[in-house]
Amino acid sequence: MKALVAVKRVVDYNVKVRVKNDGTGVDIANVKMSMNPFDEIAVEEAVRLKEKGVVTEIIAVSCGDAKCQETLRTAMAIGADRGILVETDAELQPLAVAKLLKALVDKEQPQLIILGKQAIDDDANQTGQMLAALADLPQATFASKVEIEGDKASVTREVDGGLETISISLPAVITTDLRLNEPRYVTLPNIMKAKKKQLDVFKPDDLGVDVAPRLKTLKVAEPPKRGAGIKVPDVATLVDKLRNEAKVI
């Protein structure tokens, strides 16, 4: 079984992002970048399935500029067998990424496609669902447990009311939640081995995909700062403030 895992290069989750002075976006100059944490979980799950003998080959895919090769090398250090970079300097929105992944799914014919449920930079939570729709594949989102048996996958999902377990036919798209696993620590020997693994580079035109943005960002602004809380002497004062100041009742 072949597994395709999508990974995204994002601002490291420990970094406090800053908005550019002109409000056109987030300042990423000289900022530490790393693999999206949800995608790291996706790679770890694919590697665990390979260690169980379920998956035979893991292909890591990333879309973006040439620096995304670092993210792919990290995925290969975790355990991916080879990498594919769709190189472009264009602003990639979820639909464009889904179209690129769909083209690679058609090319590689994987039985399992695993993505993080969302990226921590745009929090769109759309790419996996769009890919499943474009490729006409079953999907299981927010996975907290994945079991593969033959041509079926049993996926436990995190929903508002608790947990939901569904069975889907392969090939399928699965998006990972935080509690699916704990990604392993990448060791130096594996980092060195990853440098020798195959990494193919394509352009969007090679895949016949138009990645022009469909949406335009008008302005990016920081959220307003929250005011300090106050203590009230009694319930009557609380009700008065909720009614007359906060105007929520």
C-alpha positions, 0 to 999 in steps of 0.5 A: 500500500502506498501512502501520500502525506502532505506537509506544509512549511509554516511559521514555528508554533513557538513564534509570536507572529507580527503583522506587517506595518502596511497590513498586507500580511504577516511578517515572516522575515528572519522568522523560524519556520517548521513543519505544520504540527498537524502534518507532522502527526500525519507523517508519524501515522504513516510511518507507524502504519509502515512499521506495522507492515500495512504501508509499503511506501510513504511519499511526502508532498509539499507545495511552495517555494524552494525552502519547502525542501527543508520541510520535506527532508524533515518528513523523510527523516521521520520516515518518509521514503521520498519527497515531491515538491511542487515549486511555486512562488505564488500565494497558494490557497487551499483550493489550489493546493487541493488541485495540485494534490489531486494531480499527484494522486492521479500520478502516484495512485496512493491507497491512502492520503493523509493530511493534517486537519488544518495549518496553523498559519491560515487555520483554513481546514479546507484542503483535505475536504476539497481534495476528497471532493476533487478526487471523488474519494471517501474522507475521514476528518479529525482522526484520533485513531486509524486502523487499516484492515484490507481495503477498509479503514476504521477511523475514530473521529473527534466530534462535538459530542465525543467520538465517532467511529466510521468505516471507509473504503480505500483509497481514501483521504484522512485528516489528522487531529492532535490526539492521533499520536505523538510524533517521534524525535528526529535523530541526527542519523536519520537527518543525514539519511534523509539528505540522500533520499529522492526528492522530485521537483515539479512546477504547477504547469507540469501538473496542468494546474492553475494556482492563481488565487481566487480570493484577495486579502484586503487587510490583515490586522492584529486582534484588539487587545483585551481589557483587564477584568474587574471584580464586582461586589454582588450579583446585582452589579454584575447583571447591571454591567452585563445589561448596560455596559456589555449589552449581552442580556 
